[in-house]
Amino acid sequence: MTSTSLTKEAPGTTAAPKKSPQHGAGTRASTKIIVTAILVIVAVYFLVPVYWVIVAATKTTGDLFSTNGFWFGNTFALWDNLRTVVTYDGGIFVRWFLNSILYAGVGALLATYLAAAGGYALAKYRFRGNSVIFGTVLGGVLVPGTATALPLFLLFSQLGLANTYWSVLIPSLVSPFGLFLCRIYAEATVNDSLLEAARLDGAGELRIFHVVGLRILTPALVTVFLFQLIGIWNNYFLPLVMLSDTKLYPITLGLNNWLSQVNRLPEFYQLTTGGVLLSVIPLAIAMIVLQRFWRGGLTEGSVK
């Protein structure tokens, strides 16, 4: 049988039409346009509220209700509004701002370290109950924070820690999702042979974790830190349950306190919009500075 006979088609069959290169390129181009359009819509959806806050913070109370909400008013009062925000009631907003930095900054930093230590231990050490502990952590990811706020309040009340900095800071140190993420990332990126080499050089387990483990886990740690920072900064329900002293309020609870008074004193609209603008600045700075670790770091484990 010759090669020519092998290429003959069976009777009654037709060859499938081949797609031209131009057709495939057109499909890819249309798909790219659709995906880009969807991303633009999503970006606009998230940026419009930020734009509204910026515009509203530049208006007086009268302009806030008499002009278009998405354009500037007749008087540019941004600096006057911000000055009023930071000086009102003896500078209470500055106190709230510093409280949020304490809760979110210290809480996120310590929570990230504890999540890294726990995730590294679960990934690199084999001991009885390892799977049970990890399963419990996964269960903790599914529990919303609002479900634990009241039991925590009762517990801290019995310990005499309610209405203190500790009542907000200590619960912020727990990050089940961070521990889960660090465990998965450590298992994929921290090579066992590297740890064995460090042990042969005489390094202890704690030194190996701090010198070798934390450096390799840096991209995951930045991601956990960002999640925890944003979560604690925007947390409202836990401080609402735990705190009664306005001097201990974080910025979220303080701004809501101002917002609740707008019906009685309309000038609190200016204070609230100006305070909201100032409150998003630290999160924007953190995202801009650390986004390169968040965007590219977590893909390292998939290629090793």
C-alpha positions in Angstrom: 0.0 0.0 0.0 1.4 3.3 -1.0 1.4 6.5 1.0 -1.0 8.0 -1.5 -3.7 5.4 -0.6 -3.3 6.2 3.1 -4.2 9.7 2.5 -7.4 9.0 0.7 -10.6 9.8 2.6 -13.2 7.2 3.2 -16.3 7.3 0.9 -19.1 9.6 2.2 -16.8 11.6 4.5 -15.8 15.2 4.2 -12.7 16.8 5.6 -13.3 19.2 8.5 -12.7 22.8 7.5 -9.5 24.2 8.9 -9.6 27.5 10.7 -7.6 30.1 9.0 -4.9 32.0 11.0 -6.9 35.2 10.4 -10.0 33.6 12.1 -8.0 32.6 15.2 -6.4 36.0 15.5 -9.8 37.6 15.2 -11.2 35.4 18.0 -8.3 36.2 20.3 -8.6 39.9 19.6 -12.4 39.9 20.4 -11.7 37.9 23.6 -9.1 40.4 24.7 -11.5 43.3 24.0 -14.3 41.7 26.0 -12.0 40.9 29.0 -10.5 44.4 28.9 -14.0 45.9 28.9 -15.0 43.8 31.9 -11.9 44.9 33.8 -12.6 48.5 33.0 -16.1 48.2 34.3 -14.9 46.6 37.5 -12.2 49.2 37.9 -14.8 52.0 37.5 -17.1 50.3 40.0 -14.4 50.4 42.6 -13.0 53.8 41.8 -16.2 55.8 41.6 -16.8 55.8 45.4 -13.2 57.0 46.0 -13.7 59.8 43.4 -17.0 60.8 45.2 -15.2 60.9 48.5 -12.5 63.2 47.1 -15.1 65.5 45.5 -17.3 65.6 48.6 -14.3 66.4 50.9 -13.8 69.6 48.9 -17.3 71.0 49.4 -19.0 73.0 52.1 -22.2 71.6 53.7 -24.3 73.8 51.5 -22.5 72.7 48.3 -22.7 69.1 49.3 -26.5 69.1 48.9 -27.0 71.8 46.3 -24.4 70.7 43.6 -23.8 67.6 41.5 -22.4 64.9 43.6 -19.8 64.0 41.1 -18.4 67.4 40.5 -16.8 70.1 42.6 -18.8 72.8 44.3 -18.7 76.6 44.1 -16.2 76.8 47.0 -13.1 74.7 47.2 -13.0 74.0 50.9 -10.8 70.9 51.1 -8.1 72.5 53.3 -10.6 74.1 55.6 -12.5 70.8 56.0 -9.3 68.8 56.7 -8.2 71.5 59.2 -11.5 71.2 61.0 -11.3 67.4 61.1 -7.9 67.3 62.8 -8.7 70.1 65.3 -12.3 69.3 66.2 -12.9 68.4 69.9 -9.3 68.8 70.9 -8.0 66.7 68.0 -10.0 63.6 68.7 -9.7 62.5 65.1 -5.9 62.3 65.4 -6.3 60.1 68.5 -8.6 57.8 66.5 -6.2 57.8 63.6 -3.3 56.8 65.9 -5.5 54.1 67.5 -6.2 52.6 64.1 -2.4 52.6 63.3 -1.8 50.8 66.6 -4.6 48.2 66.1 -3.9 47.6 62.4 -0.1 48.1 62.3 0.9 46.1 65.4 -1.9 43.6 65.0 -1.1 42.9 61.4 2.6 42.6 62.0 2.2 40.2 64.9 -0.5 38.2 63.2 1.7 37.8 60.2 4.6 36.5 62.3 2.4 34.1 64.2 0.8 32.9 60.9 4.2 32.3 59.4 5.4 30.4 62.4 2.3 28.2 62.5 2.2 27.6 58.8 5.9 26.8 58.6 5.6 24.3 61.5 2.6 22.6 60.0 4.3 22.3 56.6 7.8 21.2 57.6 7.3 19.1 60.8 5.5 15.8 61.0 3.9 15.2 64.3 0.7 13.6 65.7 -2.3 15.7 65.2 -0.9 17.8 62.3 -3.9 17.1 60.1 -6.3 17.8 62.9 -4.8 21.1 63.7 -4.8 22.1 60.0 -8.4 21.1 59.6 -9.3 23.1 62.7 -7.6 26.1 61.1 -9.6 25.6 57.9 -12.7 25.6 60.0 -11.7 28.9 61.6 -11.5 30.5 58.1 -15.2 29.7 57.7 -16.3 31.4 61.0 -17.2 35.1 60.5 -15.7 37.6 62.9 -19.2 38.8 64.0 -20.0 35.3 65.3 -17.1 35.5 67.8 -17.4 39.1 68.9 -20.0 38.5 71.7 -18.2 35.5 73.2 -14.9 37.4 73.1 -16.6 40.4 74.9 -17.8 38.1 77.7 -14.4 36.5 78.0 -12.6 39.9 78.1 -15.1 41.2 80.5 -14.3 38.4 83.0 -10.6 39.1 82.5 -11.1 42.8 83.1 -9.7 43.7 79.7 -12.9 45.0 78.1 -12.8 48.7 77.0 -9.0 48.6 76.7 -6.6 48.5 73.8 -6.0 44.8 74.5 -9.6 43.9 73.8 -9.2 44.9 70.2 -5.5 44.1 69.7 -5.4 40.6 71.0 -8.2 39.2 68.8 -6.5 40.9 65.8 -3.5 38.6 66.3 -5.3 35.6 65.1 -5.4 35.0 61.3 -6.7 31.6 60.2 -6.5 32.5 56.6 -2.9 33.8 57.0 -1.8 30.5 58.7 -3.5 28.5 55.9 -1.8 30.6 53.2 1.7 30.3 54.9 1.3 26.6 55.3 0.5 26.1 51.6 3.3 28.4 50.5 5.9 26.9 52.8 5.1 23.4 51.7 5.6 24.5 48.0 8.7 26.7 48.3 10.8 25.8 51.4 13.0 23.0 50.3 13.7 20.2 52.8 17.2 19.8 51.6 17.9 23.4 52.4 16.7 22.9 55.9 18.9 19.8 56.3 21.9 21.7 55.1 21.3 24.4 57.7 21.0 21.7 60.4 24.3 20.2 59.3 25.9 23.6 59.7 24.8 23.6 63.3 21.8 26.0 63.1 19.0 25.5 65.5 15.4 25.3 64.5 14.5 28.8 65.5 17.4 30.3 63.7 16.6 28.2 60.6 13.0 29.6 60.7 14.1 33.2 61.1 17.1 33.2 58.7 15.9 30.8 56.0 12.2 30.3 56.4 11.1 33.9 56.7 13.2 35.0 53.8 11.6 32.4 51.5 8.2 33.2 52.8 8.5 36.9 52.3 6.0 37.2 49.4 3.4 35.2 51.3 4.0 37.3 54.4 3.5 40.5 52.5 0.1 39.2 51.3 -1.0 38.1 54.8 0.1 41.5 56.2 -1.9 43.4 53.6 -5.0 41.3 54.2 -4.7 41.6 57.9 -3.9 45.3 57.8 -7.0 46.1 55.7 -9.2 43.8 57.7 -8.2 45.3 61.1 -8.3 48.9 59.7 -11.8 48.5 58.4 -13.1 46.4 61.4 -16.1 48.0 62.9 -18.1 45.4 64.8 -15.4 44.2 67.2 -14.5 47.7 68.5 -18.2 48.5 68.7 -18.7 45.6 71.0 -15.5 46.0 73.0 -15.1 49.7 73.5 -17.2 52.4 75.2 -14.5 55.1 75.7 -14.3 57.4 72.7 -10.6 57.9 73.2 -10.0 54.3 72.5 -12.1 54.3 69.3 -10.5 53.3 65.9 -11.1 55.5 63.0 -14.1 53.5 61.7 -16.0 53.7 65.0 -15.1 57.4 65.4 -16.4 58.3 61.9 -19.6 56.4 62.5 -20.0 58.4 65.8 -19.8 61.6 63.8 -22.2 60.4 61.1 -24.8 59.6 63.7 -24.9 63.3 64.7 -25.5 64.7 61.2 -29.3 65.0 61.8 -28.7 67.3 64.7 -25.6 69.1 63.4 -25.3 69.2 59.6 -21.7 70.4 59.8 -20.8 66.9 60.7 -21.2 66.0 57.1 -18.0 68.0 56.4 -16.2 66.3 59.2 -17.3 62.8 58.1 -16.3 63.2 54.4 -13.0 64.8 55.3 -12.3 62.1 57.8 -13.1 59.4 55.3 -10.7 60.9 52.8 -7.9 60.9 55.4 -8.7 57.3 56.5 -8.1 55.8 53.1 -4.7 57.4 52.6 -2.7 54.8 54.7 -4.3 51.9 53.0 -3.6 53.4 49.5 0.0 54.0 50.5 0.4 50.4 51.8 -1.2 49.0 48.6 1.1 51.1 46.3 4.3 50.2 48.2 3.6 46.5 48.6 1.6 45.6 45.5 4.6 44.3 43.6 5.1 41.6 46.2 1.4 40.8 46.2 1.2 40.7 42.4 4.2 38.5 41.6 5.4 36.8 44.7 2.7 34.1 45.2 3.4 32.6 41.7 6.9 31.5 42.7 5.7 28.3 44.4 3.9 27.2 41.2 7.1 27.0 39.1 9.5 25.4 41.5 
